[in-house]
Amino acid sequence: MTPTERQTWVRRMGRRNAWWALGQEDTIEPSWEVVDAHLHLWDERDFPDPAGGPTPLRTSRYLLPELLRDTGSGHHVSHCVYIECGSGYRAGGPSRLKPVGEAVFAAEMADRLIDLRGQIRVGAAVCHADLRDPDLGTVLDAYAAEGGGLVRGVRQGGARLDDPSARLLAGAAPPGLYADADFRRGLASLGERGLAFDAFLFHFQLGVLVETARQAPGTTIVVNHTGAPIGYGGPARPGDSVFDAWTREVEQLADLPNLVMKLGGLASIVTGYDAHLRDRPPSSEEFLAERGAYFRHAIRLFGAERCMFESNFPVDSTSIGYRTLWNAYKVLAGEHRPEERRALLGGTARRTYRIGTRSVNKPRSSASHGNESRGEDDAAA
C-alpha cells in the first residue's frame, strides 16, 4: 500500500455516508441488545505514518456525533468498549504517562454521552501501556486514579510485518514483543490487578501467544479481530491457505481457558479485504459469504461464552456500513440458542470488561487535546 493510498483511506474512515447508502438494509431484530466490544474515537488531526512514510496521515473525525449516527442507525447498542488509538495523549511529562491522557479522554466522552441522553454508553476503556516497563505499576495506578473508573484493560499491539508499508495502520510493532520476558511479567501483573489484556497479532504470529498466555494464566487475554487473518483472496473455506493457517493457530488458542475471542475486524483493509474498492458496499449476506467461515469456526472452538462481537469502527467503516455489519453478526448469533446469542452479542463483553461496575474514586484532570502523539504500537486497529 502506497503512502497516498494510506492517506486516502485513513481520511475516509467514518465518512463514507453516500457509499454506505447504496447498500442500506432493514435492521435485523432491532430489539436485541448489543454491546460493541471494540471501537475508537478520534479527532481530525495529523499523525506520523506508522509505516515510516515521509508525509503525515490525516484522520477524519470520529467523535460523538459520528458514533451516535452509527450506533443509532437501527440496532439497540447499549454499550461500547473504547479501545486505545492515541487520542488525548498528554503533550508533556514522562513518556510512560502520556497515554493516561487517553483514559481521561475516554472518560470525558463517556460523561458527554450521558449528558446527551443517547441510548449508548461507554461501558469500559482499554488503554495503552508498555508491559515491558519496569515502572508499569505507576502507569496502572494512574489509570485507576484518573480514568474515571472505566479502564478495564490494556492493549499493546504486537502485529508485525517485515514490510509494514504493505498494510494500513498495522505491522510496525517491535520484533519479538510478546516473547519478551519483561512483557510476560507485565502481562501477569495485569491479572493481579483484575485487568484484561487485548492482544493484536496477525494470524501467522498467533503461535507465540499460546506460550505467552500459558505464562500468565491469571490474566484474561482478548484476541483482537478474530486473530487478524491477512491475505484475503475471496470467500474463506477449507483449502484456502490463509484460512487453513489461521485455523491451525486458533485451535491451539482455544485450548487455553484464559483466552477470549473478539469477533470482528475482518472488514478492515488491514486484512486485505477489498470491499472498499467496490462500487457499492457488501450486504450482510455477501459479507457472511466471504468472511463468515472465520466467525463460525471461532465460535465452534471457543464457545459463545468466550466470544464477543466488535465493530472496529471507524476502521472497518471503509468497507461496510454499521447497520449492515451488525445485521451480519445477528445472523451469526441467531444460529445459536438464546442464551448463547445473548453472550455473543453482549454478555461475554459485559463479563470480560466488567461493564456496569463503573465507580469514580478521584476527580479527573483535563485531557490535553492538542499536540497529541501516538504510541509506537499498532494503534487504531
N, C-alpha and C positions, 0 to 999 in steps of 0.2 A: 504494500500500500504506500503510495507516494505521500509526501508531506501535504500536497494540495488536496489529495483525497481525504486525508485525516482532518484537515481544516474544514472541508466541506461537510463531512458527516458529523463531526463534533458540533458544528454550528446548527445542524438540523435536528439534533436531539430535542425531542419535546415540542417541535414546532412544524409538524407536517399535517396540519389540520385539513387542508384541501385534499391531500393524498389519502388520509385516513377515511375521509367522507366517501371516497369511491368504493369502500368496502363495508359500509355500515350494516350491522346485523341487529336483529331484535335481541334483547338481553335474555339469556337463559336463566331460569329460576332466580328472578330478582330478589326473592326473599331470603335466599341462602346467605348467611353471614360469611364474610370473607375477611381474613387478616392477610394483608400484603406483607410478606416477610422480608422484603428487600427492595428498598428504593432510595434514591438520592435526591437531595435538594441543593441547588447552587444558583448563584447569581451570575449574570453575564460578566465575563472577565477573561483576561489573557492568562495562560499558564504555559510553562515550558513543555515542548513536545517531549513526551516520555520516551520516544524512540530516538531522541537526540537530534531531531531536525533543527535547522537554523532559525525557523520562524515560529513564534509562539502560536499556540492554538487558542482560538476564541470560542468560548462556550456560548450556547444560547442560555436564556434564563429559564430555570425550572424551580419556581418557588411556590408559595401557597396558591396563587390564582391558577397556575398550571396544574398543581396537584388536585385542587378541588374540581377543575374542569374534567380531569381524567377519572378520578375516583367517584365523581358524581354523575358519570355517564350512563348509569343504569344499574350497576351492581351495588349491593349493600356492603361496602367496605368499611368496617367499623374501626379498624386499627391498621397502622403500618409500622414497620420497623425501619428506622432511619439507619442507613449504612454509610460509613465514612467515605468521603470523596474529596477531602481537602477544603471544605467550606469553613470559613470563620477562623482559620488558623491565626494565632497571635503573631503580630509582626515583630515583637521583641521578646526578650527574656531567653532562658535556656531552651535550646533546640528541643529537648525531650518534652518540654511542657507546651510547646506551640500547639500541638493537636488538642490540648484541653480547650482551646477556643472553639473547637468544633462541637464539643459536648455542650458548651454554653449556647452556641448557635442552635443546636437541635432542640434544646430545652426551650429556647425563645420561640422557635417555630411551633412547638407543642402548645405553649401558652397562647400564642396568637390564634391557633386553630380553635381552642376553647372559646376565646373571645368572639370568633367569627360564627360560632354555633353551627358549624357544619357537622355532618354525621361522623367524619373520620377523626381519629385521634392518633397522635404519635404514641405508641404503646411502649417503645423501647428504643434505645440507640446503641449501636455498635461503633466504637471509635478506634482510632489507630494508636498503637504503641509498638515500639521495637522490643520484642520479647528477649532479645539478647542483652538489653541494657542492664548493667549491674544495679542500677538505681530504678528499676522498673516499679518497685513499690511506691516510690514518690509519685510517679505518674498515675498509678491506680488510685492512690489516696486523693490526688487532685480531682480525678473523675468522680469519686464518691462525694467529695466536698462541693464541687462546682457544677456537676452535671444534672442538677435538678431532679435527682432520683431516677433518672432514665437509663443510665449506662448499665447495660446488662451483658456486654461482651466486648471483645477486642478483635480487630481484624488486622492481619499483616499479610499482604498478598505475596505468594511465592511463585506466581506464574512467570515462567522464563522461557525465552527463545534465544537461540544464538543470534538471530537477526530480529530484534524487537520491532523493527520498522515494518515487518510483514503483517502486523496486527494493529488494530485500532485500540489505543489506550491500555495495552496489556503486553507483557512479555519482557519487562525490563527489571524484574526482581533480582536481587543478588544471587549468585550461584550457590547452591547447596544450603539455602537458608533453613529449610525445615529439618535438615540433618544436623544442624549446628547444635553442639551440646548446650551452649548457653540458651539458645532458643528453646530447647526442650525443657530446660529448667524453668524458664519463664512460663512456658505453656502449663506446666504442672502447677505453678503458683496461681494461675487463674482459677483453677478448680478449687483451690483452698479458699478463695475469696467468693466463690459462688458465681464466677463469671464464665460465660461461654467463649469459645474461640471460633471465629469464622475463617475457614481455610479456603483460599483461592489458588488453585493449581490447574494446569492443563491436564487432559486425561492421561497423557503419557508420563506424567510426573506423579500420579497418584500412589504408585508403589511406595514412595518414601513416606507417605502419610500413614501407611499401615504401621511401620515400626515407630514412627513418631507418636501415634495415638496409643500404642501399647505402653509407651513410657510415661504417659500421663492419663492413666485410667480414670482418675477423678475429675477430669475436665471434659465437659461436653464439647465436641468438635462438630461444627456445622459445615458440611461440604457445600460450597457455593456453586451455583449454576450447573447443577446436575453433573458435576465433575468436569465441566467445560470441555466436551469433545470438540476438537477443532479439525477442520478439513472437510467441511460439508461438500458432498458431491451428488446430492439427490436424496430421496427418501431413505431413512435408516432402516436396515433389515439385516438379519444374519447373513454373513457372506461379505458384507461391506467391511473393508479393512478397519476403518475408524470405529465403527460400531463394535466389531469383534474385539478390538484392542481395548476400548472403553469397558466392555463387558468384563473382560478378564480382571481389570483393575478394580472395578466396582464390586465384583463378587467377593474380593478379599476384604474390602472396606466394610461390607455388610455384616461380616462375622464379628465385628468389634462393637460391643454394646454402647460405647460412649460416643459413637458417630451417628449423626443425623444428616439426612439428605435434603438439601434445599432444591426444589424442582423449579427450574426456570433458566433464564439466561441463554436459551437456545434460539432466540430470535435475534441475537446480537451479531453484528458484523464481526465481532472478535472471533466467533466460532467459524466464520466463513459462510454463514447463511446469506443467501443472495437476494432475499425478497426486497431489500431496499432499492434494488435496481429495476424492479418490475414496474409495469405501467399502473398497476393497482395493487393494493395490499392483499396478502393472502386471507382467505376466510378461515374461520376456526377449523372447518373440516379440512381445508388444504394444509393448514399448519400441522394438524394432527397426523395427516397422511405422511408428512415429511419428517416430523420430529417426535411423533407420539411413541414410537418404539422405545426411545430412551426413557421417557417418563414411565411408561408401563413396566419396563423391566426394573427400573429403580424401585418402584412401589412393590413389585413382587419380591425383591430381595430384602428391602429394609422393613416393609410393612408400613401401613398407613400411620401407625403411631410414631414412626421415625421419619416421616416425610412431611414437608410443608411447601406450599406454592409461593413463588415470588414473581413480581413483575419485572424487576431490574429496570424500572423506568427512571429516568428518561432514556437510558442507554438502548434498550430494546425497542424503543418507540420508533427508531429509524426504519424498522421492518414490519411492524404490526401495530394496530390500534389497541388501546387499553381494554375496551369492551370486548373486542374480538379475542384477545388473549385470555381473558378470564372466562369467556364462553368456552374456549378450548379446555381450560382447566376444570370447569364444571362438568364437561362431558366426561373427562377422565375420573373425576371424583364420583360422579353418578354411576360409574361402573362397579362401585363398592357398596357395602352395607351402610346404612345411615350413620352409624357411629364412626365408621372408617371415613366416610365422606366428610363428616364434621372435623375429624382430626386433620385430614389433608387440607381443608380449606381454612382452618384456623386453630384447631385445638393443639396441634403439635407446636405451632409457633407460640401460642399463649404459654404453654408449659415451658418450652425451651428458653424463652426470653422473659418469663415471669411477667407477662403483660397483665396489668390490672393491680399491680402491687407498688405503684409509684409512691414514694414519700420524699419530701424535700426537707432536709435537715438544716441546711445553711443557705443564706442568701447567695444568689449567683452574681458574679461580676459580669459586666457587659462585654460581649464578644467584640473583637475587632473585625470589621468587615472590609477594611481597606488593607492593601499591601499583603493580601493573603499569599501563603505559599502552600505547595502541595508536598506530601511525603514522597519518598523515592520509590515506594512500592506501587502496586497496580491499583491506584485509587480509581473510583468511578466506574467500577465494573462489577 
